Amino acid sequence: MPLVRIDINQGRSPQDLQHLSRGIHDAILAEYGIPERDYFHILTEHPAGQIVAQDAGLGFERTSDVVMIQIFTQGGRSQEAKQSLFAAVAAKLGELGIAGENVFIGYVENTAGDWSFGYGRAQYITGELAVPKK
């Protein structure tokens, strides 16, 4: 059950935002095999100048089309699985015209006990939800 935060610069249409979110979700579905309804995305638009995303010395330039993605999910997946997910997200966003250099992903792992889906209960711990397989 990933929680995905997506930060972008203002200027995209509501339909573009929907396609962006859906593309990321489709990549996660394909790579991790999660249920369709494990869809938890937060999209935040920022005024110009509020996102700083340099190249970390890799030698490329990003544009104002940069998409900053944070994926919060349970730990346990292999480095190969994560790299495959990163490539799938970049490919899906590429289909929407977003250049690869503008796709930035931060991946944060946690445990089953770090989630509450409502009512102040940790449903993976109480048994109300089955812990996803990795």
C-alpha positions in Angstrom: 0.0 0.0 0.0 2.1 2.9 -1.2 1.2 6.4 -0.3 2.4 8.7 -3.1 3.1 12.4 -2.8 3.5 14.2 -6.1 4.8 17.8 -6.1 4.6 19.8 -9.4 4.7 23.3 -10.5 1.4 25.0 -11.2 0.0 25.1 -14.7 -1.2 21.7 -15.6 -4.9 21.0 -16.3 -7.0 18.9 -13.9 -7.0 16.2 -16.7 -3.2 16.4 -16.8 -3.0 15.9 -13.1 -5.4 12.9 -13.2 -3.3 11.3 -16.0 -0.1 12.0 -14.0 -1.4 10.3 -10.9 -2.9 7.5 -12.9 0.3 6.8 -14.8 2.2 6.5 -11.5 -0.4 4.3 -10.0 -0.5 2.1 -13.1 3.3 1.6 -12.9 3.0 0.6 -9.2 0.2 -1.8 -10.1 2.2 -3.4 -12.8 5.5 -3.7 -10.9 4.3 -4.5 -7.4 1.0 -6.3 -8.1 -0.9 -4.3 -5.4 -4.7 -4.1 -5.5 -6.3 -1.5 -7.7 -8.0 0.2 -4.7 -4.6 0.7 -2.9 -4.6 4.1 -4.5 -3.5 6.9 -2.2 -2.0 9.9 -3.9 -1.6 13.5 -2.8 -0.9 16.0 -5.6 0.4 19.4 -4.6 0.9 22.3 -7.0 3.5 24.9 -6.2 4.0 28.5 -7.5 7.1 29.1 -9.6 10.3 29.0 -7.6 9.0 26.7 -4.8 10.5 23.5 -6.2 14.3 23.3 -6.5 15.5 20.2 -8.2 19.1 20.3 -9.5 20.9 17.4 -11.0 23.1 16.3 -8.1 26.1 16.6 -10.4 24.8 14.2 -13.1 25.1 16.7 -15.9 21.6 17.4 -17.0 19.1 20.2 -16.6 15.5 19.9 -15.4 12.7 22.2 -16.6 9.6 23.6 -14.9 7.9 20.3 -15.8 9.8 18.5 -13.0 7.7 15.9 -11.1 8.9 15.2 -7.5 7.5 11.9 -6.3 7.7 10.4 -2.8 6.7 6.8 -2.5 6.0 5.6 1.1 5.6 1.9 1.3 6.4 -1.2 3.4 10.0 -2.4 3.4 11.2 -5.7 2.0 11.3 -5.2 -1.8 14.6 -5.9 -3.5 16.8 -3.2 -5.1 15.9 -4.8 -8.5 12.2 -4.4 -7.8 12.7 -0.7 -6.8 14.8 0.0 -9.9 12.1 -1.7 -12.1 9.5 0.5 -10.4 11.5 3.7 -11.0 11.9 2.8 -14.7 8.2 2.0 -15.1 7.2 5.3 -13.5 9.6 7.2 -15.8 8.2 5.3 -18.8 4.6 6.0 -17.9 5.3 9.7 -17.4 7.3 9.7 -20.6 4.0 8.6 -22.4 2.6 11.9 -21.0 5.4 13.9 -22.5 7.4 14.3 -19.2 11.1 13.9 -20.0 13.1 11.4 -17.9 15.3 14.1 -16.4 12.2 15.7 -14.9 11.2 12.5 -13.0 12.6 12.6 -9.5 11.6 9.8 -7.1 12.3 9.4 -3.4 11.5 6.0 -1.9 10.7 5.7 1.8 10.2 2.3 3.5 8.4 1.5 6.8 6.7 -1.4 8.5 3.2 -2.8 8.7 2.8 -1.1 12.1 3.3 2.3 10.6 0.0 2.5 8.9 -3.5 3.5 10.0 -6.3 3.5 7.4 -8.9 5.1 9.7 -10.4 5.0 13.1 -7.0 5.3 14.8 -6.3 1.6 14.4 -3.2 0.0 12.8 -5.3 -2.4 10.6 -2.3 -4.5 9.5 -1.5 -5.1 13.1 -5.1 -5.7 14.3 -5.7 -8.1 11.4 -8.4 -6.0 9.7 -6.2 -5.9 6.6 -3.8 -8.6 5.4 -0.2 -7.5 5.3 0.6 -7.2 1.5 3.0 -9.7 0.1 6.2 -8.3 -1.3 
